[in-house]
């Protein structure tokens, strides 16, 4: 303001407004500086506390971080390819480190699926099925939890609290509970990821519903439509593009979550990754990491393509 209007051209009222604005601006800068200082102090204290309570001494071990990366380098770059496709290794000495062909899944006498590819497909299947279950139940719960769709608080309040309970715990915690009941395998992983996905998608969905335009619903209400018809014809066409965007985002998240759950016994590629790291099998570890990166990239590209097909290319054109 001071740069646009000189003090000489301001009246008494203008000068008073300018002084008040400068006071507010100085106060805002002071509060910002104090907030940043408090945040820095909190982060520093947290790191210090974590380092003091860490048996391995985090800061003392930090210089050895790159030693672990160096230990992951295989003796031969082609070992990563051999481990990925279950090809025989010239360094095979009978140990588990080079037993790549033993993991093959033979479909016929001569055709096989590499072990890591098979386990990665299992992880992706867990993620897809769990996300579809989350989409179905989150879709239903979102309309019961949205205030503009469900005015009855005795329905809306339990629906919201139910979704909060479902997403209150991480997938790995839920998986640990079901693994103790149902034993190891993919079923506990599917249940765990599905439970968390229902709560997460349900919350995002009902927030989208509450921001929807009410005019179509008002027209349907005036025409005598019932609640289900108002929801299906008045809200679903509006919110479906956003629903699908959140669904595809959640699919990417669930692929990673399924990998983590696999490391604690939930099936898929995660368990093999944990074992290869723990046993120091360099080529196997890098092969799994490469396969994970490729899968996540493929899922991301497929999500972008599918979203364009659902929403339409015009939604992605720049406004000039």
DOKOLTI-665693 format. One line per field, with one value per residue: residue in three letters; x, y, z of N, C-alpha, C in turn; residue number from 1. Coordinates in steps of 0.2 Angstrom, whole numbers, plus 2048, in hexadecimal, padded with zeros to 3 digits. Layout:
<pts>
type (ALA,...);
n_xx (X,...);
n_yy (Y,...);
n_zz (Z,...);
ca_xx (X,...);
ca_yy (Y,...);
ca_zz (Z,...);
c_xx (X,...);
c_yy (Y,...);
c_zz (Z,...);
seq (NUM,...);
</pts>
This chain:
<pts>
type (UNK,UNK,UNK,UNK,UNK,UNK,UNK,UNK,UNK,UNK,UNK,UNK,UNK,UNK,UNK,UNK,UNK,UNK,UNK,UNK,UNK,UNK,UNK,UNK,UNK,UNK,UNK,UNK,UNK,UNK,UNK,UNK,UNK,UNK,UNK,UNK,UNK,UNK,UNK,UNK,UNK,UNK,UNK,UNK,UNK,UNK,UNK,UNK,UNK,UNK,UNK,UNK,UNK,UNK,UNK,UNK,UNK,UNK,UNK,UNK,UNK,UNK,UNK,UNK,UNK,UNK,UNK,UNK,UNK,UNK,UNK,UNK,UNK,UNK,UNK,UNK,UNK,UNK,UNK,UNK,UNK,UNK,UNK,UNK,UNK,UNK,UNK,UNK,UNK,UNK,UNK,UNK,UNK,UNK,UNK,UNK,UNK,UNK,UNK,UNK,UNK,UNK,UNK,UNK,UNK,UNK,UNK,UNK,UNK,UNK,UNK,UNK,UNK,UNK,UNK,UNK,UNK,UNK,UNK,UNK,UNK,UNK,UNK,UNK,UNK,UNK,UNK,UNK,UNK,UNK,UNK,UNK,UNK,UNK,UNK,UNK,UNK,UNK,UNK,UNK,UNK,UNK,UNK,UNK,UNK,UNK,UNK,UNK,UNK,UNK,UNK,UNK,UNK,UNK,UNK,UNK,UNK,UNK,UNK,UNK,UNK,UNK,UNK,UNK,UNK,UNK,UNK,UNK,UNK,UNK,UNK,UNK,UNK,UNK,UNK,UNK,UNK,UNK,UNK,UNK,UNK,UNK,UNK,UNK,UNK,UNK,UNK,UNK,UNK,UNK,UNK,UNK,UNK,UNK,UNK,UNK,UNK,UNK,UNK,UNK,UNK,UNK,UNK,UNK,UNK,UNK,UNK,UNK,UNK,UNK,UNK,UNK,UNK,UNK,UNK,UNK,UNK,UNK,UNK,UNK,UNK,UNK,UNK,UNK,UNK,UNK,UNK,UNK,UNK,UNK,UNK,UNK,UNK,UNK,UNK,UNK,UNK,UNK,UNK,UNK,UNK,UNK,UNK,UNK,UNK,UNK,UNK,UNK,UNK,UNK,UNK,UNK,UNK,UNK,UNK,UNK,UNK,UNK,UNK,UNK,UNK,UNK,UNK,UNK,UNK,UNK,UNK,UNK,UNK,UNK,UNK,UNK,UNK,UNK,UNK,UNK,UNK,UNK,UNK,UNK,UNK,UNK,UNK,UNK,UNK,UNK,UNK,UNK,UNK,UNK,UNK,UNK,UNK,UNK,UNK,UNK,UNK,UNK,UNK,UNK,UNK,UNK,UNK,UNK,UNK,UNK,UNK,UNK,UNK,UNK,UNK,UNK,UNK,UNK,UNK,UNK,UNK,UNK,UNK,UNK);
n_xx (804,80A,813,80B,804,809,80E,80C,801,7F7,7E8,7E4,7DC,7E0,7EE,7EC,7E6,7F1,7FB,7F5,7F4,802,805,7FE,804,811,80F,80A,816,81E,817,818,826,828,820,827,833,82F,82B,837,83E,836,838,846,847,83F,847,853,84E,84A,856,85D,856,857,85E,868,86E,86B,871,87E,87F,87C,886,889,880,881,888,880,879,883,886,87B,87E,87F,88B,88B,883,879,874,869,85F,85F,85A,84D,846,847,853,860,86F,881,888,883,883,87D,876,869,86A,86C,862,859,851,849,83E,835,824,81C,812,810,819,824,822,822,81F,828,82E,82E,826,81A,817,816,80B,801,802,7FD,7F0,7EA,7EA,7E2,7D5,7D2,7D1,7C6,7BC,7BD,7B8,7AB,7A4,7A8,7A2,794,794,797,78D,784,78B,78C,787,77E,777,773,769,765,76C,76D,770,77B,785,789,78E,799,7A1,7A4,7AB,7B7,7BC,7BF,7CA,7D3,7DE,7EE,7F1,7FA,7F9,7EC,7ED,7F6,7ED,7E3,7EC,7F0,7E4,7DF,7EA,7F9,7FA,7F1,7E4,7E2,7E9,7E1,7D5,7DA,7DF,7D4,7CB,7D1,7D1,7C3,7BF,7C8,7C5,7B7,7B6,7BD,7B4,7A7,7AA,7AB,79E,797,79B,795,78A,77A,76F,76A,765,75B,752,74E,749,73E,737,732,73A,742,74D,758,757,75A,767,76E,76B,76D,779,783,787,78E,799,7A0,7AC,7B5,7B5,7BA,7C7,7CC,7CB,7D5,7E0,7E0,7E2,7F0,7F6,7F2,7F9,806,803,7FF,80B,813,80B,80D,81A,819,813,807,807,80B,817,81E,823,82D,836,839,840,84B,852,855,85D,868,868,86D,86B,85E,856,858,852,844,841,843,838,82D,82E,82B,81F,817,819,812,805,802,803,7F8,7EE,7ED,7EA,7DE,7D6,7D6,7CE,7C2,7BE,7C0,7C9,7C8,7C8,7D5,7DB,7E4,7DF,7DD);
n_yy (7FA,806,808,80B,816,826,82D,83B,83D,837,839,83D,832,828,827,821,815,80F,80F,806,7FA,7F8,7F4,7E9,7E1,7E0,7D9,7CD,7C8,7C7,7BD,7B3,7B0,7AC,7A1,799,798,791,785,780,77E,774,76A,768,764,758,750,74F,749,73D,738,736,72C,722,712,70F,71B,728,733,730,725,72A,72E,721,71E,71E,713,708,709,707,6FA,6F4,6F3,6E7,6DA,6D9,6E2,6DC,6D2,6D7,6D7,6CA,6C5,6CB,6C5,6B8,6B0,6A5,6A7,6AA,6AA,6A2,699,690,695,69F,6AC,6AC,6A5,6A7,6A0,697,69D,69E,69E,692,691,689,67B,681,68F,69C,6A7,6B4,6B5,6C1,6C9,6C2,6C3,6D1,6D3,6CE,6D7,6E2,6DE,6DC,6EA,6EF,6E8,6EB,6F9,6FA,6F5,6FF,70A,706,705,711,71A,718,71C,729,731,72F,736,743,754,75C,752,748,74D,748,747,73C,732,737,73A,72E,727,72F,72E,720,71F,726,71E,713,718,71B,714,70F,705,6FB,6F8,6F4,6E8,6E1,6DD,6D5,6CB,6C4,6BE,6B8,6B1,6B1,6B8,6BE,6C2,6C8,6D4,6D9,6DC,6E5,6F0,6F4,6F7,703,70B,70D,716,720,724,726,732,73B,73B,73F,74C,751,750,758,764,765,76B,771,773,76A,760,767,769,75C,758,761,75B,750,745,737,734,72B,72D,73A,73B,732,738,745,748,73E,73F,74B,74A,73F,73F,745,73B,730,735,735,728,722,728,723,715,715,718,70D,702,704,703,6F6,6F0,6F3,6EC,6DF,6DD,6DA,6CE,6CD,6C8,6C9,6D4,6DA,6D3,6CB,6D5,6DA,6CF,6CD,6D9,6D7,6CC,6D0,6CF,6D6,6D7,6D2,6DB,6E7,6E4,6E2,6EF,6F6,6F0,6F4,702,703,6FE,707,712,70E,70C,719,720,719,71D,72B,72A,724,72D,738,732,730,73D,745,74D,75B,760,761,76A,779,789,798);
n_zz (800,804,7FA,7EF,7F2,7F7,806,806,7FF,806,810,822,826,81D,820,82D,82A,823,82C,835,82D,82B,838,83A,831,835,841,83C,836,841,849,83F,83F,84C,84D,843,84A,856,84F,84A,856,85C,852,853,861,860,858,85F,86B,865,860,86C,872,869,867,85E,85C,852,84B,84D,845,839,82F,82A,821,812,811,812,806,7FD,800,7FA,7ED,7E0,7DA,7CD,7C0,7B8,7C0,7C7,7BD,7BA,7C7,7C7,7BC,7BF,7BA,7B8,7C2,7BF,7CA,7D3,7E2,7E9,7F3,7FB,7F6,7E9,7E3,7D8,7CD,7D5,7D9,7CF,7C8,7C0,7B2,7A8,7A1,79C,79C,7A7,7B5,7BC,7CD,7D4,7CC,7CD,7DA,7DB,7D3,7DC,7E6,7E0,7DC,7E9,7ED,7E3,7E5,7F2,7F1,7E8,7F1,7FB,7F3,7F0,7FD,803,7FA,7FC,80A,80A,805,810,819,815,818,811,80A,812,81E,82B,83A,842,83A,832,83B,842,836,832,83D,83D,831,836,840,838,830,83A,83E,838,828,82A,838,839,831,839,843,83D,837,842,845,839,834,829,819,80A,80C,81A,816,80C,813,81D,815,80E,819,81E,812,80F,81A,817,809,80A,812,80A,7FF,805,808,7FB,7F6,7FE,7F9,7ED,7E0,7E4,7DD,7D2,7DB,7E2,7D7,7D4,7E0,7E0,7D5,7DB,7DE,7E7,7F5,7F1,7E3,7E2,7E6,7DD,7D0,7D2,7D9,7D7,7C9,7CA,7D3,7D0,7C7,7D0,7DA,7D3,7D1,7DE,7E1,7D8,7DD,7E9,7E6,7E2,7EE,7F5,7EF,7F3,801,802,7FF,80A,814,810,814,821,821,819,80C,7FB,7F3,7FD,808,802,7FF,80C,811,807,80A,817,817,80F,801,7F3,7E5,7E4,7EC,7E6,7DA,7DE,7E3,7D7,7CF,7D7,7D6,7C8,7C7,7CF,7C8,7BC,7C0,7C4,7B7,7B1,7B9,7B6,7A8,7A8,7B0,7A7,79D,7A4,7A8,79E,790,78F,79C,79F,797,795,79B,791);
ca_xx (800,80E,816,807,801,80E,80C,80A,7FA,7F2,7E6,7E5,7D9,7E4,7F4,7EA,7E5,7F7,7FF,7F2,7F6,809,806,7FC,809,817,80D,80A,81C,820,814,81B,82C,827,81D,82C,838,82C,82B,83E,83F,832,83B,84C,846,83D,84D,857,84B,84A,85D,85F,852,859,863,86D,871,869,876,884,87F,87A,88C,88A,87A,883,88B,87A,878,889,885,876,880,881,892,88A,87D,874,871,862,85B,85E,855,847,843,849,858,866,875,887,88B,87F,887,878,873,863,86C,86C,85E,854,84C,845,838,830,81D,81B,80B,810,81F,829,820,822,81E,82D,82B,82C,820,814,815,814,804,7FD,801,7F8,7E9,7E8,7E9,7DC,7CF,7D1,7CF,7BF,7B8,7BC,7B4,7A4,7A2,7A9,79D,78E,794,798,786,781,78E,78C,782,779,773,76F,768,764,772,76E,773,781,78A,78C,792,7A0,7A5,7A6,7B1,7BC,7BE,7C3,7D1,7D7,7E4,7F1,7EF,7FE,7F6,7E6,7EF,7F8,7E8,7E0,7F1,7F0,7DE,7DE,7F1,7FC,7F7,7EE,7DD,7E2,7EB,7DB,7D1,7DD,7DF,7CD,7C8,7D4,7CF,7BC,7BF,7CB,7C1,7B1,7B7,7BE,7AE,7A2,7AC,7AA,797,795,79D,791,785,773,769,767,761,755,74E,74C,744,737,733,72F,73F,743,754,75C,757,75D,76E,770,76B,76F,77F,788,78B,793,79E,7A3,7B3,7BA,7B5,7BF,7CE,7CE,7CC,7DB,7E5,7E1,7E5,7F7,7F8,7F1,7FE,80C,801,7FF,812,815,808,810,820,817,80F,801,807,80E,81E,821,826,833,83A,83C,845,851,856,858,862,86D,869,86D,867,856,854,857,84D,83E,840,841,831,829,82E,828,817,814,818,80D,7FF,801,801,7F2,7E9,7ED,7E7,7D7,7D3,7D4,7C9,7BC,7BC,7C0,7CF,7C6,7C9,7DC,7DD,7E5,7DA,7E1);
ca_yy (800,80C,808,80D,81D,829,830,841,83D,834,83D,83A,82B,823,825,81D,80E,80D,80D,7FF,7F5,7F6,7F1,7E2,7DD,7DF,7D4,7C7,7C6,7C5,7B7,7AE,7AF,7A9,79A,795,796,78B,77F,77E,77C,76E,765,766,760,751,74C,74E,743,736,736,734,726,71D,70E,710,722,72A,738,72C,720,72D,72D,71B,71D,71C,70C,703,70A,703,6F2,6F1,6F2,6E0,6DA,6D9,6E5,6D7,6CE,6DA,6D5,6C2,6C4,6CD,6C0,6B1,6AD,6A2,6AB,6A7,6AA,69D,694,68B,699,6A3,6B2,6AC,6A0,6AA,69C,693,6A1,69E,69B,68F,690,683,678,686,696,69E,6AE,6B5,6B5,6C8,6CB,6BF,6C6,6D8,6D3,6CC,6DD,6E7,6DB,6DE,6F1,6F0,6E5,6F0,700,6FA,6F4,705,70E,704,707,719,71D,718,71F,730,734,72F,73A,74A,757,75E,74D,745,752,745,746,735,72E,73A,73A,727,726,733,72B,71A,720,728,718,70F,71B,71E,710,70D,6FF,6F6,6F6,6EF,6E2,6DD,6DA,6D0,6C6,6C0,6BA,6B4,6AF,6B4,6B8,6C4,6C3,6CD,6DA,6DC,6DF,6EB,6F6,6F5,6FB,70A,70E,70F,71C,726,726,729,739,740,73B,743,753,753,750,75F,76A,765,770,76E,775,764,75C,76B,768,755,758,764,756,74A,73F,735,735,728,730,741,739,72F,73C,74C,749,73A,742,751,748,739,740,745,735,72C,738,733,721,721,72A,71E,70F,716,718,706,6FE,705,700,6EF,6ED,6F3,6E7,6D9,6DC,6D7,6C7,6CE,6C6,6CE,6D5,6DD,6CE,6C9,6DB,6DA,6C9,6CF,6DE,6D5,6C7,6D3,6CD,6DC,6D7,6D1,6E1,6EC,6E1,6E3,6F6,6F8,6EE,6F8,709,702,6FD,70D,717,70C,70E,721,722,716,721,731,729,722,733,73C,72F,731,744,749,751,762,762,762,770,780,78F,79D);
ca_zz (800,804,7F4,7EA,7F4,7FB,80C,805,7FC,80A,816,828,826,819,824,832,827,821,833,838,829,82D,83F,839,82D,83A,846,839,835,848,84A,83B,841,853,84B,840,84F,85A,84B,84A,85D,85D,84E,856,867,85E,855,865,86F,861,860,873,874,864,869,859,85B,84B,849,84D,83F,832,82A,827,81C,80C,811,810,7FF,7FA,801,7F6,7E6,7DE,7D7,7C6,7BF,7B5,7C6,7C8,7B8,7BC,7CD,7C5,7B8,7C1,7B6,7BB,7C3,7BF,7D1,7D7,7E6,7ED,7F9,7FA,7F3,7E1,7E1,7D4,7CA,7D9,7DB,7C9,7C8,7BA,7B0,7A4,7A2,799,79D,7AE,7B8,7C1,7D4,7D7,7C8,7D0,7E1,7DA,7D1,7E2,7EA,7DC,7DD,7F0,7ED,7DF,7E8,7F8,7EF,7E6,7F7,7FE,7EF,7F1,804,804,7F6,800,810,809,805,816,81E,813,81C,80C,807,818,824,831,83D,845,834,830,840,842,830,832,843,83B,82D,83A,843,833,82E,840,83F,831,826,82D,83F,838,82E,83E,847,839,836,848,845,833,832,824,812,807,80F,81F,813,809,818,820,810,80D,81E,81E,80C,810,81E,813,803,80D,815,804,7FB,807,807,7F4,7F6,802,7F5,7E7,7DF,7E7,7D8,7D0,7E0,7E3,7D2,7D5,7E6,7DE,7D1,7DF,7DE,7ED,7F7,7ED,7DC,7E2,7E7,7D7,7CA,7D4,7DC,7D4,7C3,7CB,7D8,7CE,7C5,7D6,7DD,7D0,7D2,7E5,7E1,7D5,7E2,7EF,7E3,7E2,7F5,7F8,7EC,7F8,808,801,7FF,811,818,80E,818,828,820,816,806,7F6,7F2,803,80C,7FF,800,813,811,804,80D,81E,815,80C,7FA,7F0,7DF,7E5,7EF,7E0,7D5,7E1,7E3,7D0,7CE,7DB,7D3,7C2,7C8,7D2,7C2,7B7,7C3,7C3,7B0,7AF,7BC,7B2,7A2,7AA,7B2,7A1,799,7A7,7A9,797,78F,790,7A2,7A0,793,799,79A,78F);
c_xx (804,812,812,804,806,80A,809,803,7F5,7EF,7E7,7E2,7DD,7EB,7F2,7E9,7EC,7FB,7FC,7F4,7FD,80A,803,801,80F,815,80C,811,81F,81D,816,821,82C,825,823,832,835,82C,832,840,83C,836,842,84C,844,843,852,855,84B,851,85F,85C,854,85F,869,871,870,86F,87D,885,87E,880,88C,884,87C,886,886,879,87D,888,87F,878,882,888,891,883,877,871,86A,85D,859,859,84E,843,845,84E,85D,86C,87B,88B,888,884,883,875,86D,864,86B,867,858,84F,848,83E,833,829,81C,814,80A,817,825,828,81F,821,824,82A,829,826,81A,812,813,80D,7FF,7FC,7FC,7F1,7E6,7E6,7E2,7D5,7CD,7CE,7C8,7BA,7B7,7B8,7AD,7A1,7A3,7A4,796,78E,795,792,782,784,78E,786,77C,775,770,76F,767,76A,773,770,77A,786,78D,790,799,7A4,7A8,7AC,7B7,7C0,7C2,7C9,7D5,7DD,7E7,7F0,7F3,7FC,7F0,7E8,7F2,7F3,7E5,7E5,7F1,7EA,7DE,7E5,7F3,7F9,7F4,7E8,7DD,7E4,7E5,7D7,7D4,7DD,7D8,7CA,7CA,7D1,7C7,7BC,7C2,7C7,7BA,7B1,7B8,7B7,7A8,7A3,7AA,7A2,795,797,799,78C,77E,76E,766,763,75B,750,74A,747,73D,733,731,734,740,74B,759,75D,75B,765,771,770,76D,776,785,78B,790,799,7A2,7AA,7B7,7BA,7BA,7C6,7D0,7CF,7D3,7E1,7E6,7E4,7ED,7F9,7F7,7F6,804,80A,801,807,815,812,80B,817,81F,813,809,802,80A,815,822,825,82D,838,83D,841,84B,855,859,85E,868,86E,868,869,860,853,853,852,846,83C,83F,83A,82C,828,82A,821,814,813,813,806,7FD,7FF,7FA,7EC,7E8,7E9,7DF,7D3,7D1,7CE,7C2,7B9,7BC,7C6,7CE,7C8,7D0,7DF,7DE,7E1,7DF,7DD);
c_yy (806,80D,80B,814,820,82C,837,842,83A,839,83A,833,826,821,821,816,80B,80A,806,7F9,7F3,7F2,7EA,7DE,7DB,7D9,7CD,7C4,7C3,7BE,7B1,7AB,7AB,7A1,796,793,790,785,77C,77B,775,768,763,762,759,74D,74B,748,73D,734,733,72D,720,719,70E,716,725,72E,735,728,723,72D,727,719,71B,715,707,703,706,6FC,6EF,6F0,6EB,6E0,6DA,6DD,6E1,6D3,6D1,6D8,6CD,6C1,6C6,6C8,6B9,6AD,6AA,6A7,6A7,6A7,6A6,698,690,68F,69C,6A9,6B2,6A6,6A3,6A5,698,697,6A1,69B,698,68E,68A,680,67D,68D,697,6A6,6AF,6B7,6BC,6CB,6C9,6C2,6CE,6D8,6D2,6D3,6E2,6E4,6DD,6E5,6F2,6EE,6EA,6F6,700,6F9,6FB,70A,70D,707,70E,71D,71E,71C,727,734,734,734,742,74E,75A,759,749,74A,74F,744,740,730,730,739,733,725,729,730,724,71A,722,722,714,711,71D,71A,70F,706,6F9,6F3,6F2,6E9,6DE,6D9,6D4,6CA,6C1,6BC,6B5,6B0,6B3,6B3,6BE,6C6,6C9,6D4,6DD,6E0,6E5,6F1,6F8,6FA,702,70E,711,715,722,729,729,730,73D,740,73F,74A,756,754,757,765,76A,76A,76D,770,76F,760,760,769,761,755,75B,75F,750,744,73D,736,732,72B,737,740,737,734,743,74D,745,73C,747,74E,742,73A,741,73F,730,72E,735,72C,71F,723,725,717,70F,715,710,701,6FE,702,6F9,6EC,6ED,6ED,6E0,6D8,6D9,6D1,6C7,6CB,6CB,6CE,6D8,6D9,6CC,6CF,6DB,6D4,6CB,6D4,6DB,6D0,6CA,6D1,6D3,6DC,6D6,6D7,6E6,6EA,6E3,6EB,6F9,6F6,6F2,6FF,708,702,703,712,715,70D,715,723,71F,71B,728,730,728,728,737,739,730,739,748,74D,759,765,764,767,776,785,795,7A3);
c_zz (800,7FE,7EE,7EC,7F8,801,80B,802,800,80F,81C,829,822,81D,82A,830,826,827,836,834,82A,833,83E,836,831,83F,843,838,83C,84A,846,83D,848,851,848,845,854,856,84B,850,85E,859,851,85C,865,85C,85B,869,86B,861,867,874,86F,866,864,858,854,848,848,847,839,82D,827,822,816,80B,810,809,7FB,7FA,7FD,7EE,7E5,7DA,7D0,7C5,7BC,7BA,7C7,7C3,7B9,7C2,7CB,7C1,7B9,7BD,7BA,7BC,7C2,7C5,7D6,7DB,7EA,7F2,7F7,7F6,7EC,7DF,7DD,7D1,7CE,7DB,7D5,7CB,7C1,7B8,7AB,7A5,7A0,79B,7A5,7B0,7BD,7C8,7D6,7D3,7CB,7D6,7E0,7D8,7D7,7E6,7E6,7DD,7E4,7F0,7E9,7E2,7EE,7F6,7EC,7EC,7FA,7FA,7F0,7F8,805,800,7FA,806,80F,808,80B,81B,81C,816,817,809,80D,81E,82A,834,841,840,833,835,841,83C,830,838,841,836,831,83D,83E,831,834,841,838,82F,829,834,83E,836,834,842,843,837,83C,848,83F,830,82C,81D,810,809,814,81C,810,80E,81B,81B,80F,812,81E,818,80C,814,81A,80D,805,80F,80F,800,7FE,807,800,7F3,7F9,7FE,7EE,7E6,7E1,7E2,7D5,7D5,7E2,7DD,7D2,7DB,7E4,7D9,7D5,7DF,7E5,7EF,7F2,7E6,7DC,7E3,7E0,7D1,7CC,7D6,7D9,7CE,7C5,7CF,7D5,7CB,7CB,7DA,7DA,7D1,7D9,7E5,7DE,7D9,7E7,7EC,7E3,7E9,7F7,7F5,7F1,7FF,807,802,806,815,816,812,81F,827,81D,80E,801,7F6,7F8,807,809,7FF,807,813,80D,807,814,81C,811,805,7F6,7E9,7E0,7E8,7EA,7DB,7D7,7E1,7DC,7CD,7D1,7D8,7CC,7C2,7CB,7CC,7BD,7BA,7C3,7BC,7AE,7B3,7B8,7AC,7A3,7AC,7AC,79D,79D,7A7,7A2,796,790,797,7A4,79B,797,796,798,78E);
seq (1,2,3,4,5,6,7,8,9,10,11,12,13,14,15,16,17,18,19,20,21,22,23,24,25,26,27,28,29,30,31,32,33,34,35,36,37,38,39,40,41,42,43,44,45,46,47,48,49,50,51,52,53,54,55,56,57,58,59,60,61,62,63,64,65,66,67,68,69,70,71,72,73,74,75,76,77,78,79,80,81,82,83,84,85,86,87,88,89,90,91,92,93,94,95,96,97,98,99,100,101,102,103,104,105,106,107,108,109,110,111,112,113,114,115,116,117,118,119,120,121,122,123,124,125,126,127,128,129,130,131,132,133,134,135,136,137,138,139,140,141,142,143,144,145,146,147,148,149,150,151,152,153,154,155,156,157,158,159,160,161,162,163,164,165,166,167,168,169,170,171,172,173,174,175,176,177,178,179,180,181,182,183,184,185,186,187,188,189,190,191,192,193,194,195,196,197,198,199,200,201,202,203,204,205,206,207,208,209,210,211,212,213,214,215,216,217,218,219,220,221,222,223,224,225,226,227,228,229,230,231,232,233,234,235,236,237,238,239,240,241,242,243,244,245,246,247,248,249,250,251,252,253,254,255,256,257,258,259,260,261,262,263,264,265,266,267,268,269,270,271,272,273,274,275,276,277,278,279,280,281,282,283,284,285,286,287,288,289,290,291,292,293,294,295,296,297,298,299,300,301,302,303,304,305,306,307,308,309,310,311,312,313,314,315,316,317,318,319,320);
</pts>
